[in-house]
Amino acid sequence: MKTTSDRLSGYRIAGAVAALLLAILLGWTLYESTGTEQLVLPTNGVLHGARDDVPSDAAAAEALRERTALQAWRGEAGPSPAAAAEPAVTGQAMGGGTDETGAAALVASWLGSRDENWEMIRERGFLEGRVTQPAEFLSVLEQPQGRTWRGLHNEEIVFGGGIVIFGFSLLLALFLAWRGRVPVEEGFSGERVQRFSGFERANHWVTAGSFVLIALTGLLLLYGQYLLKPLLGAGIYHSWALVGAWIHMIFAVPFVIGVAVMVVMWIRQNGPSKLDVEWLKRFGGFLPGSEGHPPARRFNTGQKLIFWAVVLGAIALLVTGLSLMFPFFWLEITGMQLAQLIHAGVGLVMIAIIIGHIYIGTVGMEGAFDAMWRGDVDRNWAKEHHSIWLAEKQGGRRQTH
């Protein structure tokens, strides 16, 4: 029969193994992020199916490089993709020094070649033409800012998301390997204390389940083109991505409603207090050698931080998500691009935060899972982690067994 010490050692070993795997994934992500090429893919495989099965051989890659070079801004790429951008001509280089005569000659030189070098000297912004469609955004023919958006999406968002998720998970695994599972110091008393009602738990699990689905489908849409499409082919990936997009939008509704219900139920109990300062100073009492856990009411500081991260994150996801679901309804092209970056970035950060929440509520802390699964907790667990709440509850009514 395994003792408590054996079980705690098992958690440490599991944490060490998980840390090794996560370190490999994090290292691979960092390595890949240093060698990315900003190639303009024709389409993304979500709507076009097998027609979007772009060849991946060397010739196709070279064709994509040439296509990308053709779309570069001429002020940076030169008059043609094969020619480098010429250095700016200064008044000094023209023999005019830096006085007014040299400046005038510089201006005259630029104006004289205005028609020839218009692509290089024009203001970098929007090129617009006349269209018969009533929607104004349809008149945008060329948008150089889109290259900035593509770069942020393909580098900072895609690789940054992997770094955040794998990096944060690695920290949790290292903490588990070092600290082990946080035990109930006095052992289980056998006396149960009601912590959450059936309605609170049902709303929590509906919200949690919805978030898991929208998180998985969001990752599918963001990373599927790079990881799954080469393995499945564009046809199968197209079907998966299309279904994933609908699941993503449908289950956003119960997620937002669930968060709104949580706000109504718990916002007063998640406000700041002086207890939070002490809790943060002692890191919740989770470090080895801590003299017990800091006193807390129904929700401690760590739970409050999770609560507000979810609430604020849900608001950001709702606003940006609606903007993407109804494209160009109130945002133009630049606004849509910004909304997409914010939506993806906030979603990835929230995934990392929820991973931490799941860790604490399952393997990280002994006895914590019962609170939201059964609705009650052991009295000694409540005494150690929420002593003020337990004292108030004991003063109000008798405990259940």
N, C-alpha and C positions, 0 to 999 in steps of 0.2 A: 504494500500500500504506500502510495507516494505521500510524503510529508509536505507541509506548507513550504519548507525550504526547497524541496525538490521542484515543486511547481514554480516557485519564483526563479530558480536557476533555469528552468525550461524557458521561461519568458525572456530571460536575458540571452539565451542562446538563439532563440527565434529572432530577437531584436538584432543580434549581431549578423545573422544570415541575411535578414532583410536589409540591413545597412550595407552589406557588401553588394547585393544586387542593385540597390538604389544608387550606390556610388558608381557602379558600372554604367547604369542608364544616364546618370548625370554627366559623367565623363564623356559618354558617346554624344549626348546632346551638345555639350560645349565644343567638342571636336567638330561636329557637323556645322555648328554655327559659324565657324571660322572659314569654311570653304564653300559657302553658298554662292550661287550665281543668280543674279537678278534677271532671269529669263522670262519673257512675256509669253505665257502659254496661250494658245488660241482660245480655249474655253475651259470650264472647270469640271466637266463631266457630270454635273448634276441634272441638267436639262436636255442634253443632246445624246445621251446614251452611247451606243457603239460608235457613232460617227465621231466621237471625241477620243477614240482610242489612239492617242498620239504615239507614233513610233519613238522608241527610246534608244535607237542605235546612235553611233557616232555622227553619221550624216545628219540625222534629225536634230541632234543636239547643236551641231554647227549651224543648221538652218535657223534654229531658234535664237542663237547668238546673233546672227546677221539680222534677224527680224527685230530683236531688241535694240541693236545698234541703230537701225533705221528710225526707231521711235525716240531716240535720245534727243535732247534739246541741243540744237546746233551751237548754241553759245558755249556748251561744255564739250561737245563731241567734235566740233570743227565743221567746215562746210560740207563734208561727207563723212560717212562712218570710217572710211579708210584714212582720213587726214586728221591730224591733231589740231586742236583749237589754237589759233595763233595768239601769241601774247599781246596784251593791250599795248597800243602805241601811245607813248607819253609825249608831252611837249618837249621834254629834254631830248628824247630820242630823235625828234624831228629837227633838232638843231635850233629850236626856238627857246630853249631854257624853260624856266618856270614863270616867265613874266607874262604880261597880257598878250604880247605878240605871239608867243608860243601857244598860249591857250586858244587864241583866235584861230591859229593855224590848225590846231588839233580839232576844233569844232568844224572848221571848213573841210577837213579831211573826212571826218565822219559823215557830214552832210553830203559830200560829194559821192560817197559810196553807199548812200542810204538804200537805193533800190537794189544794188548788188548784194548787200549784206543785211537786208531787212530782217531775215530770220534770226540774226545774231544781235541786232541792236534794239529790236522791238521790246516793249515791256513784257515781261514774262507773266502772263495771265491767261485770260480766256480769249479764244478766237470764236466769234459768233457770226452767224449768218441768218438769213431770213428763211423761215419755214412756214408752211401753211397750217401746221398744228397749233392749237391754242395754248398748249403747255409751253411755258418759257424755257424749261430746261432742255427741251428738244432742240433748241437753237445752238447749243454748245457743240461745236465741231471738234475742238481740241482743248484738252485741259492738262497742262503740264503738271499741276498739283497732284494729278493722279499718280504720277511716278513716285512722289513722296509718300502717298498713301500706300502704294504697292510695296515700297521698301519697308515702311513701318510694319505692315501686315506680315510680310514674308520673313522678316528678321526679328524685330523687337517683340511682336505678338507671338508668332509661331515658336521661335526658339526661347523667348523669354517665358512663355507659358510652361514649356517643358522644364526650364531651369527652376521656376518657382515651385511647381508641383513636385518634381523629383528632389529638389533641394530641401524643401520643407519636410517632405516625407523622410528624407535621410536624417534630418535632425531628430525627428520623432523616434526613428529606429535606433539611433545612437543613444538617445535618452533612455529608451527601454533597455538597451543592452547594458547601460551603466547603472541605472536606477532600479531596473526591474519593475514589476507591477506594484503599484502603491497598495499595500495591504490595509485591512482594518486592524489597527494596532491592538485593540483589546479583544479581537476575535468577535465572531458573531454571537449576539445575545439570544437570538431566537425570538425576540420581540419585534413585531413589525409596526411600522409607522406609515400611515397613508401620506403619500407625497403628491401625486397627481391624480385628478379625476379621470373617469373614462373618456369624457369629452376632450379634455386636454391631451390625452394620449392619442386619441383618434385623429385629432387635428394635427398633432406632431407627425404621426406616421404618414398621413396623406401628404403633408407638406414635404417631408423627407423623401418619400417615394417619388413624388413629382420632380423634386430637385435632381434625384439620381437619374431619372429618365432624360430630363433636359440637359443635364451635364454630359451624359454619355452621347446623346445625339449631337450636342454642340461640339464635342471632341471629334465625333465622326465627320462633321461638316468641315471642321478646321484642319484636321490632320489626315482625313481619309484619302485625299488626293495624293498625298506623299507616301502614306504607309499601306493603304489597302488597295487603291486603284491599280498599282503595278502588279499586285498579286491576283486580284479578282478580275481585272479587265474593266474597261469603261462601262460595258453593258451591265454587269452585275453591280458594280459600284453605283451606277446611275440609279438603279432600283433601290438600293440600300439608302443612298443619300436622299432620294426623294421621299421615301417613307420616314426617314429620320427627321427631315425638315418639318413634315406634318406633325410628327410626335412632339418635336421641339415646341411648336407653336401651340398645340392642343394642351399639353400638360403644363404650359406656362400659366394657364388660367387657374387650376387648383393650387399651384404653388403661390401665386400672388394672393389668392383668397386666403390660403392658410397662413401666410405671413401677416396679412391684415388682421385675422382673428387672433394671432399671437400678440400683436400689438395691443388689441383691446383687452386681452386677458392679463398680460404680463408687464405692460409698460410702466405701471406705477411701482412694481417690484424690481425694476431694472434701472431705476434712477441712481445717480451718483450719491455716495455718502462717505463719511470719514473712514468707515471700515475698509473702503477700497484702497486707501493709501497704505494701511497696515498690511493688507493682503498682498499688494504688489511688492512691498518691501521684503516680505518673507516668501515671495513666489508661491503663495498658497500653501506653504508647508510641504511642498512636494520634494524638496531637496533632501538628500540623506543628512541625518543629524539635526534636522529641524525639530524644534521643541513644539511638536503638535501643529495642528492646522489653525490658521487665524480664525477668529469668530466671524460668522456670516449669517445673514438672514436666509430667506428661501433661495435666493440666487447669489452666489459669490461673485467676485470681480471677474473671474475668468468666464463665467457663464454670461455675465452682463456684456462683456466684450464680444462674445459670440452673437448674442442677441442683437446688438446694435450693428455689427458687421452684416448680419443677414438682412436686417431691416433696411439699412442704407443701400446695401448691394442690390436688394430686390427692387428698390425704387429706381436705381440707375438702370437695371436690366429692363424694367418695365418701360421706362421712357424711351430708351434707345431701341428696345425690341419693337415697340409699336411703330417707331419711325422706320424700322426696316420692314415690318409687315405691311406698312402702307407707304411705299416708296414715293418720295416727292410730293407727299400730301401736304406737308408743312416745311420740309427741308429741301434745299436744292442740292446739287451734286456734292459740293464740299461738305455740307452738313451731313449728308448721308455717309460719306466716307468717315467723318469724325465719329458719327454714331456707331458705325460698325467697329471701329477701333476701340471705343469705350466699352461697347457691349462685350466684345471678345476679351478685353483686358480684365474687366470687372468679373466676368464669368470665371476666368482662369484663377484669379485670386480667391474667389469664393470657393472654388473646388478645393484649393489648398486649405482654406480655413475649415471647411466641413470635414476634410480628412482628419484634421486635428481634433475636431469635435467628436468624430466617430472613435478615434483612438482613445480619448479620455473616457468615453462612455462604455468602452468594451474592454480591450486588453490593458489599457493604461491604469485603470483604477478598479480594485476589487469592490464588488457590491454596487457599482454605479448603474449598471445596465438594468437592474431591477426597477429603478425609479420610473423609467419610461416604458418598460415592458409589462411589469406586474402592477405598477402604480403605487407600490409601497416599498420601503427600504428597511434594513435592519436598524434597530435603535442605536447601536454603537456607531454605525456608519453615519447616521444623521448627527450624532453627538460630536463626531470628529470633524465633519465637513460643514455642518450648518447648525452650530450649537445654539445660536440665538433663536433661530426658527424653531428648533426642537423645544427649547424652553418655553417659547410662546405657545406652541401647540400643546405641550403638556399642561400648561396652565389653563387651557381652554376646554380640553376634553380628554377622556381616557384613551389610551392606545389600544390598538387591535393586536391580537395574537395570531 
